[in-house]
Amino acid sequence: MNREFTHASWNKDFLRVVETNFSWIYEKNQNMIAHSDFDGIMSSMLLHEVNGWNLIGFYDLECIWFDEKLSNSNVKELLKSSIWVDADIYHEKIRSIGHHILKFREDDKISDHSQSLNPNLLRGIYHGNFKRKYPFGTIHFLMTLLKYAPKENELTELLLWHPNSSLANAQHYRDNAEDWLKNFLNINFMIKTFPKTMDKQFEERMMKEVYSKLQNIGFESGRAQIVTLHLKLRGYQCAFKDPTNYVSKIQELIKFIGGVMGWKQIGIPVKYKCICGKRANISYSEIREQYGNLDNFLEEKRVFSYSIPNQRKVNYTVMPTIK
């Protein structure tokens, strides 16, 4: 699955790979666990809209927060059978869809990612060609997979350029963003609006129509590795930890996204239980010195999820009770 795809072969080759190896993405009425941020929520809303999936909890990359109504006797099996959205789960039986870099070397086996639907894995992107990594959100990947065409208006245009710092990535890594838009993703509306993303006026509209709304809901801008060119806009990715303290804000966020996109509302649990792991990071040099390679590290540490956020380190979570 690590071959290159061009736009000309997109329908024939890329979707065939997905339909053959990840047919679960088209199934109806599945349970899902979403990453606890804007991209995770918007992605789960699309899956609810198109496939009727049910959101039973959130994952903040350290703790799994799930509906307290779930039976204690089979909750771990239910979490394993759910589909994890906007998170790359390293577990041979868990289906997940994410977008992070997951390999240091092209020949890393990462065998427990067999059920991970990830654009970087599909295009063979790893640490060695890090500058070509996927620059958009899980929501954009899902729209492509599900052949979903968003309605075209000014608010939708702005909202589509928000998740996962897509606007700033498009500005700073222009060639890479254009490559993914034209040679992998299939969202014509974003291709048409791509030239606008360099304009200061576009950022001003983003601040007025999106960022100010998220601020009014009660989310803070947060930290960001990258800011926009003109107004230095940061974040507003709406990340949260314990969702019990954010229920009303999450519901308002869902209402805002649904109003812009024309989607029906998705329900969320009101009270939660949690299973917590341990989140840490390690440098690539330490992995090589202590474990020899990434595969040995993942196996010996029994890693549940991880990402390679830059060319120097790995962020990872160990979740013994699930793994």
Order of alpha helices (4+ residues) and beta strands (2+ residues): alpha-beta-alpha-beta-beta-alpha-beta-beta-beta-alpha-alpha-alpha-alpha-alpha-alpha-alpha-alpha-alpha-beta-beta-alpha-alpha-beta-beta
